[in-house]
Amino acid sequence: MIKEITAVGKTVEEAKENAKIALAAGELDDVNFDVLDMGTKGFLGFMARPAKVRAYIELPDPAPERRRKEKKARDGERPEARREERKKGDRRPEKKKPEGEKAEKPRAEKPRTEVIPEEQLKMERRLVEAGEDMSYDFVKTLLSDLGVSAEAELYSCEDGTRRITIVGDDAAVLIGHHGDTLDALQYLANLASARKNAKGERDKSRVTIDIEGYRKKREETLRALARRMAAKALRNKRSVMLEPMSAYERRIIHSEIQGIEGVSTNSVGSDNNRKIVIFLTDKKPTELFEESEEQTVATSEAATVEAEEALVAENAECAEV
């Protein structure tokens, strides 16, 4: 028999301890955890969110004698009078189908594919020894060498990937502008994962690194930006170009725009200057790029005009003096 409980705390470790206390679990009991929310400390105590975990513990089944007594008690509560089976004469005659009409066969329902959102992705904590997971070792060594007051935890996700979460007082310094530092750290961790571990094996599964739940917050921000810019494009009947983004962030924008009727997306540029253009679906590709160039030229001309006007005003003041 499995007993389940959900607990919260200021940190994930505190939430786990609270769950153990609620389950009355001892040190030797095998308790499994699912991290539902990493929580956040907020800013100066505001917008703080507690960490939340779900705990499972396997309890021994009740003794056979006890089960028999419980079954007997349940049977005694049931009414002894049972419904009699209907007589054949009481049954309604079945309607005969016209000749030549084949009986319909029950259609087998197609299995539905359930898409699990990232925030609901089930993760299981992995306890590994030194040298067993090269990406995890790399992150822990980096935190130690940089003197960052933070802890790293390794999880296995049900989609076959691995996730390293970093929490701590100084963890936010590793995020960078729009997650640039975090993306670089994740890239290096995946490179380290390609190296052989102490057992001479390579773990080819992808590694995702998250810090204080930043990935989820950034995704929500990008999806809101996509909806806002799509509305602007539809309102002004003109394409909108976003700032340069990483491949991961561009995928989020493309995914969100796919569900909005009347607009579509395309990526332009190269390397680190690759951007997304949100355009009306009835636009031709040539019109799309011409319009983007017009926007760039218009912005440049406007800046030049403002500079000339400021220079003229300054000269006029000097002449008056």
C-alpha positions in Angstrom: 0.0 0.0 0.0 1.4 3.4 -1.0 0.7 6.5 1.1 1.1 9.9 -0.6 1.2 13.4 0.7 2.1 16.9 -0.5 4.2 19.3 1.6 5.6 22.8 1.3 8.6 24.6 2.8 10.9 27.6 2.2 13.3 25.4 0.3 12.9 22.0 -1.4 14.9 20.3 1.4 12.6 21.8 4.0 9.5 20.7 2.1 11.0 17.1 2.0 11.6 17.2 5.7 8.1 18.4 6.4 6.7 15.6 4.2 8.7 13.0 6.1 7.3 14.3 9.4 3.8 14.2 8.0 4.3 10.6 6.9 5.9 9.7 10.2 8.8 8.2 8.2 12.0 7.2 9.9 15.6 7.5 8.7 15.6 4.0 7.2 12.3 4.3 5.4 12.4 4.6 1.6 10.6 7.8 0.7 10.3 9.0 -2.9 9.8 12.6 -3.9 8.5 14.5 -6.9 9.4 18.2 -6.9 6.2 20.1 -7.9 7.6 23.6 -7.5 11.1 24.8 -6.8 9.8 27.9 -5.1 11.4 31.3 -5.1 12.6 33.7 -2.4 11.3 36.7 -4.3 12.7 40.2 -3.9 13.0 41.7 -0.4 10.4 39.2 0.8 7.9 40.1 -1.9 6.5 37.7 -4.4 8.0 34.8 -2.5 6.7 31.3 -3.3 7.2 28.2 -1.2 8.7 25.0 -2.6 6.3 22.1 -3.0 7.0 18.4 -3.1 4.9 15.2 -3.4 6.2 12.3 -1.2 5.4 8.6 -1.5 6.1 5.8 1.0 5.2 2.2 0.7 3.5 0.8 3.8 3.0 -2.9 4.6 -0.4 -4.3 3.7 -2.8 -5.2 6.5 -2.6 -8.8 7.9 -4.8 -11.4 6.1 -7.0 -12.0 9.2 -7.7 -8.3 9.4 -8.6 -8.1 5.7 -11.0 -11.0 6.1 -12.7 -9.3 9.0 -13.0 -6.1 7.1 -14.5 -7.9 4.1 -17.0 -9.8 6.3 -18.1 -6.5 7.9 -18.6 -5.0 4.5 -20.5 -8.0 3.3 -22.8 -7.7 6.3 -23.7 -4.2 5.5 -24.9 -5.1 2.0 -28.6 -5.7 1.6 -29.3 -9.4 1.3 -32.1 -8.9 -1.2 -30.7 -9.0 -4.7 -32.4 -8.0 -7.9 -33.8 -11.0 -9.7 -32.8 -11.5 -13.3 -35.3 -10.4 -15.8 -37.3 -13.1 -17.3 -37.0 -13.8 -21.0 -40.6 -12.7 -21.5 -39.9 -9.3 -20.0 -37.2 -8.5 -22.4 -38.0 -6.2 -25.2 -37.9 -7.8 -28.6 -34.9 -6.8 -30.6 -35.5 -4.8 -33.7 -34.8 -6.7 -36.8 -32.6 -4.9 -39.3 -33.7 -4.9 -43.0 -32.1 -7.6 -45.1 -28.9 -6.5 -46.9 -28.0 -4.1 -44.1 -24.9 -5.2 -42.4 -24.5 -4.9 -38.7 -22.3 -2.0 -37.7 -19.1 -3.0 -36.0 -18.1 -1.0 -33.0 -15.3 1.4 -34.0 -12.1 1.2 -32.0 -11.3 4.5 -30.5 -7.9 5.9 -31.5 -5.5 6.2 -28.6 -5.0 9.9 -27.7 -1.5 11.2 -27.3 -1.3 13.2 -24.1 1.1 16.2 -24.2 2.7 16.8 -20.9 3.5 20.5 -20.3 7.0 21.3 -19.2 5.9 22.5 -15.7 4.1 19.2 -15.2 6.9 17.0 -16.3 7.5 14.4 -13.7 11.1 14.4 -12.4 12.9 12.0 -10.1 15.9 13.0 -8.0 19.1 11.1 -8.8 21.8 10.6 -6.3 25.0 10.0 -8.1 28.6 9.4 -7.0 31.6 11.5 -8.2 32.5 10.6 -11.8 29.2 8.9 -12.6 27.6 11.9 -14.4 30.1 14.2 -16.1 27.7 17.1 -16.7 26.6 17.1 -13.0 30.3 16.9 -11.9 31.1 19.8 -14.2 28.4 22.1 -12.8 29.3 21.2 -9.2 33.0 21.9 -9.8 32.2 25.2 -11.5 30.1 26.4 -8.6 32.9 25.5 -6.2 35.6 27.2 -8.3 33.6 30.4 -8.7 32.8 30.5 -5.0 29.0 30.7 -5.7 26.9 29.9 -2.7 24.5 27.5 -4.4 23.6 23.8 -4.6 23.0 21.7 -7.7 20.6 18.7 -7.9 20.3 16.2 -10.7 16.9 14.9 -11.8 15.8 12.3 -14.4 12.8 13.3 -16.4 10.1 11.0 -17.8 10.9 12.2 -21.4 14.4 10.7 -21.1 16.3 13.9 -20.5 18.2 15.1 -17.5 17.7 18.3 -15.6 20.1 20.0 -13.2 18.5 22.6 -10.9 20.6 25.2 -9.1 19.3 26.9 -6.0 21.0 29.2 -3.5 21.7 32.7 -2.4 24.1 33.5 -5.3 22.5 31.3 -7.9 20.9 34.3 -9.8 24.3 35.6 -10.9 24.6 32.6 -13.2 21.4 33.6 -15.2 22.8 36.7 -17.0 20.9 39.0 -19.4 17.9 37.2 -20.7 19.5 33.9 -19.7 22.7 34.3 -21.8 25.0 33.0 -19.0 22.6 30.2 -18.2 22.5 29.1 -21.8 26.3 29.1 -22.0 26.5 27.0 -18.8 24.0 24.5 -20.3 26.0 24.3 -23.5 29.2 23.5 -21.6 27.4 21.0 -19.5 26.2 19.1 -22.6 29.7 19.1 -23.9 31.0 17.7 -20.6 28.2 15.0 -20.8 29.9 13.7 -24.0 33.0 12.7 -22.1 33.3 9.2 -20.6 32.4 8.8 -17.0 34.3 6.7 -14.4 32.6 3.5 -15.8 33.8 4.3 -19.3 30.2 5.2 -20.5 28.8 8.2 -22.2 25.3 9.6 -21.4 23.8 10.9 -24.6 20.6 12.2 -23.1 20.2 16.0 -23.3 20.9 18.1 -20.2 18.8 21.1 -19.2 19.9 23.5 -16.5 17.5 25.7 -14.6 18.2 28.3 -11.9 15.5 29.3 -9.4 12.7 28.4 -11.9 14.0 30.9 -14.4 13.2 28.8 -17.5 9.4 28.7 -16.7 9.3 32.4 -16.0 11.2 33.3 -19.2 8.9 31.1 -21.3 5.8 32.8 -19.9 7.3 36.2 -20.7 8.2 35.2 -24.2 4.7 33.8 -24.9 3.1 37.0 -23.6 5.5 39.0 -25.9 4.5 36.9 -28.9 0.8 37.4 -28.3 1.3 41.2 -27.8 3.4 41.6 -31.0 1.0 39.5 -33.0 -1.8 41.8 -32.0 0.3 44.8 -33.0 1.0 43.3 -36.4 -2.7 42.6 -37.0 -3.7 46.1 -35.8 -1.1 48.0 -37.9 -1.3 45.6 -40.9 2.6 45.6 -40.8 5.2 43.0 -39.9 7.0 43.3 -36.5 10.6 42.3 -36.0 11.8 41.1 -32.5 15.2 41.5 -31.0 17.8 38.8 -31.5 17.1 35.6 -29.6 18.6 32.2 -29.0 17.3 29.1 -30.8 15.5 28.0 -27.6 13.7 31.3 -27.3 12.8 31.4 -31.0 11.2 28.0 -30.8 8.9 29.3 -28.0 7.9 32.3 -30.1 7.2 30.1 -33.2 5.1 27.7 -31.1 3.0 30.5 -29.6 2.3 32.3 -32.9 1.2 29.0 -34.5 -2.0 29.2 -32.5 -2.8 32.8 -33.6 -4.9 33.1 -36.8 -3.8 35.7 -39.4 -0.1 35.9 -38.5 3.0 33.7 -39.1 6.7 33.8 -38.2 10.0 33.6 -40.0 13.6 33.8 -38.8 16.0 36.2 -40.5 19.6 37.1 -39.9 22.5 34.8 -39.0 24.5 33.6 -36.0 23.9 35.7 -32.8 21.9 38.3 -34.8 19.1 35.9 -35.8 15.7 37.5 -35.2 12.0 36.6 -35.7 9.7 38.5 -37.9 5.9 38.3 -37.2 4.0 39.0 -40.4 0.5 38.7 -41.8 -0.1 35.4 -43.5 -1.3 37.0 -46.7 2.0 38.7 -47.2 4.4 37.4 -49.9 8.0 36.6 -48.8 9.3 39.5 -51.0 7.0 41.9 -49.3 8.1 40.7 -45.9 11.8 41.4 -46.4 11.1 44.7 -48.2 8.9 45.9 -45.4 11.6 44.9 -42.8 14.2 46.9 -44.8 11.8 49.9 -44.9 11.4 49.7 -41.1 15.1 49.8 -40.6 15.6 52.7 -43.1 12.8 54.6 -41.5 14.2 54.2 -38.1 17.6 55.4 -39.3 16.2 58.4 -41.2 14.1 59.4 -38.1 17.3 59.4 -35.9 19.2 61.5 -38.5 16.3 64.1 -38.7 16.2 64.4 -34.9 20.0 64.9 -34.7 19.8 67.6 -37.4 17.0 69.4 -35.7 18.9 69.4 -32.4 22.0 70.8 -34.1 19.9 73.7 -35.7 18.3 74.6 -32.4 21.8 74.7 -30.7 23.2 77.0 -33.4 20.2 79.3 -33.1 20.8 79.7 -29.4 24.4 80.5 -30.0 23.5 83.2 -32.6 21.1 84.9 -30.1 23.9 85.1 -27.5 
